[in-house]
Amino acid sequence: MKSPLLVLIVMAIPLAACGGPATSRLQGTAGPAGVVIRTVQLTATPISTSTPTPPPPTQTSAPTAAPDIVGTIVATGQPRIYASYPSSDGKWRAEVVIYDCVQVVGVDKNAYEQLKLVPVGPGAEKIVDSQLQYCGGLGAYGLEGLFWSPNSRYFYYTDAREGVPDGCGYWERPIIRLDMADWTAKRLGGGPLSPDKTKIATWQGQELVLWDVNQGETARTAAAVSGATAGSIAWSPDSQALVYLQNSSDCYPLGRSYIVHLDLHTLQHTLLLESETPSFGTVIWDANRIRLFDEHSVEWTYDFVTKDLKPIP
């Protein structure tokens, strides 16, 4: 199937989807040329006691399709099951069903995908999300299941299985959470699952939001550097902290990079280092060090104990 140029999301259920200046006193230590290594304690935003509803993300969509396009695809196409995901309690099975590209109107070709919840036993299946695709170009598209929560309350999936959106800057495929209690879906943002698979960290604008996979949102806090763009997130091996990147620009060259540590228990941000030469686009946490990849794909390491930043030979 050719990559869709534009994606129109046809939802069967509604979807729901930036930081103040941090105060600090900086004390720097010498590092490589162009690099200032700092250990800075920053004031964190307290844990939120309410769950604000962020605005839905801006999305480029095709014009509203005529009602018969989906019907034509379903009537003429051959559905295939892309993947099946059984719930933890064994009561449900989520399925992604794909109707590949077919000629519909004029020279246009369209594809169609559904996310279904199928009961194991008596009951009717439910179409909980669907996606009409315009074939023949680039873009982020496609439904895919990610995982069920251990208590089977939530099913996590994405609507950007393949490709990437146009433009530049940090991007991770969005995570959508289906609540089996009321059949509502919520966009959580993009970000990684913790190593112990109990938590997710995502960006929503300039806020870093923490989620318990069984219970929902647990905290949100403003990014450390006001005005810098959000970037790569990496969990600690024990899932009790994380580091994240911010950059002064969201396109290459990335400008000044900031590497920040966040303690999940106190929500205290610590600016570990900032650097403009090199600038960094990706961070990975390994034991007592973090690995950084600059905009030329050169790997560097930062040691938490010695506070040394060194390129990998």
QUIZI-V347113 format. One record per run of one state. SS is the DSSP state (A for helix, B for strand, O for the rest). FROM is the first residue (numbers start at 1). TO is the last residue. If there is no record, write none. Layout:
ss->SS from->FROM to->TO
ss->SS from->FROM to->TO
This chain:
ss->O from->1 to->3
ss->B from->4 to->10
ss->O from->11 to->14
ss->B from->15 to->16
ss->O from->17 to->27
ss->B from->28 to->30
ss->O from->31 to->34
ss->B from->35 to->42
ss->O from->43 to->67
ss->A from->68 to->76
ss->O from->77 to->78
ss->B from->79 to->86
ss->O from->87 to->91
ss->B from->92 to->103
ss->O from->104 to->108
ss->B from->109 to->119
ss->O from->120 to->125
ss->B from->126 to->135
ss->O from->136 to->140
ss->B from->141 to->141
ss->O from->142 to->143
ss->B from->144 to->148
ss->O from->149 to->153
ss->B from->154 to->158
ss->O from->159 to->161
ss->B from->162 to->162
ss->O from->163 to->174
ss->B from->175 to->179
ss->O from->180 to->183
ss->B from->184 to->190
ss->O from->191 to->192
ss->B from->193 to->193
ss->O from->194 to->198
ss->B from->199 to->204
ss->O from->205 to->206
ss->B from->207 to->212
ss->O from->213 to->215
ss->B from->216 to->222
ss->O from->223 to->228
ss->B from->229 to->235
ss->O from->236 to->240
ss->B from->241 to->247
ss->O from->248 to->256
ss->B from->257 to->263
ss->O from->264 to->267
ss->B from->268 to->275
ss->O from->276 to->279
ss->B from->280 to->286
ss->O from->287 to->288
ss->B from->289 to->294
ss->O from->295 to->298
ss->B from->299 to->303
ss->O from->304 to->308
ss->B from->309 to->311
ss->O from->312 to->313
